[in-house]
Amino acid sequence: APTTRLPALPLRCRWRPAPSDAMPSVYVDGVGSLVGESLAAGFDAAGYDVVRPTEGMSASELQSMVLSVDTTVMVAVPSADCGAADLMSLSCILAAFRHAVYPGTKRVVLVSTVATWGKLVAEPGVAVTEDHFRRRAPLAGSIELKALEDQLMLLSSSKLETCVVGAGVPYGKGEDILYPMFRDAWLRKDVTVPSNAGGANALPLVHTSELTGFVVDLAKPSNPIPKPYVLAVEAEPIPLAEIASTVSASVGMGGTVMMDADAFTDAVMDMPELALLQVDLPLSMGKSIFATFTKSSSRAGFVAAASGATKDEFLTSRGVGPSRVVLAGMHGALMDNMAGLVQAKYNVPLVALADGVAYLQEQGQAWEAKQEALTAATAAAEENSDDAEAAAALAAAQEAVAVVPGWLTLYEELKVATEPQGKAKEETPPSEEMSGKCLRELLLTEPYRTQGYLLTTPMNQALFTSIFIVQDPVAVAEAARVAAEKAAAAEAEAKAK
């Protein structure tokens, strides 16, 4: 338990009956951290009267504030921006509810972390669930936090409803503890696995938005407290090394590097919140309260969403975008030297005009191979209508071509444009405009869409337009029709003269 002497406590709080149409009031602690800010915004969106701590607030002012609201939400999730939670202020809040006299019924929710479960040893063959909360064993730096969890649960009474939420490692909304991984991946560096044990630990995760929605729902006065302790983690814990490789493959180049023992010790000294990433907790969340809450959610897990929604959240929240550089000029020694300097400066992949044509030809040939496989699978299924394997192969082939790629029309145009002419056996080089359109398709893929690129090519207006200006087909057709009408009118006028 905390050994720091607590300040003097107010014995009574001043209270005035709120109007019947007033929204519930909630005090949100931990504002400044990613989870705290997300919770405050979530309660705001839900229509609550949100009360936030003020800078320089005294202990007695803090206690009077929490006693004057309907619900108190304490945040003890460590943050990369704010460091470890302020356990002294949390102790002060608990002391207020322990000693003060207050009217009505209050509700207190402590958003804690799975670090208080960090040393729990599971029995062989027994799945660990949130119902094992009495057996949780904290990591070395979370002993005092576990004591606060126990104190809050002991305060539960007919006048004070309490609940502890053991949150997994939060991710999403621009990232917090996992930010160094996303940052290094976006900078096209190898992502460092912050572990001296190979990163094999099963790490429970939770998306910040899911955690926010769960806590807001849990804090509603109309909803009964389901259990004294609930876990808020995704269904499947993920090894730390897999998390790093997933981030690197989704945002960067796919490389990872393991941190050695000395570097790990120094990193934990600089960023104590990294200790949370060492939790090894294979939880079973199938029948948990959180799993029931998120059953209707369309959000995918960490691995499934890493290359989509989670990456887009990171780029948008952090305000980062691709570095797109065009180095225009004739190829030569000076151009190559300048390209090397620019690439070293911006650390972006090098791309040339011919790469777009090669990319589209490769994708088109792969699509044609899928069509051929579908034709063969259809014939095999017709010949062997009772063969389950043939039917499965046909279903797989149909699924492979279910979505027609947007570049297919351009590929057909490229095939026509590059067909050998006359007796020539070699393909005809595509025009600059066609090459530019192919390059545009390439630049819409990863890593160019996220990371950017360095394009080196002689540039003119037509080539620039074909690469960077996407024209509306309807507008292009209308412009062509108007141009044809003007040409026909000019020709008719010339004949008349």
Secondary structure, DSSP 8 states (H G I E B T S, - for coil): ---S------SB-------TT---EEEE--TTSHHHHHHHHHHHHTT-EEE---TT--HHHHHHHHHTSSEEEEE---BTTTBS--HHHHHHHHHHHHH-B-SS-EEEEEEEEGGGGTT----TT--B-GGGGGG----GGGHHHHHHHHHHHHT--SSEEEEEEEE-EEE-TT-STTHHHHHHHHTT--EEE--SSTT-SEE-EEEHHHHHHHHHHHT-TTS----SEEEE--SS-EEHHHHHHHHHHHHS-S-EEE--HHHHHHHHHH-GGGGGGG----B--TTSHHHHHTTT-----HHHHTTTHHHHHHHHHHT---EEEEEES--SHHHHHHHHHHHHHH---EEEHHHHHHHHHHHHHHHHHHHHHHHHHHHHHHHTTT-HHHHHHHHHHHHHTSS--TTHHHHHHHHHHTS--TT--S-----HHHHHHHHHHHHTSTTHHHHEEEEEE---HHHHHHHH----HHHHHHHHHHHHHHHHHHHHHHHH-
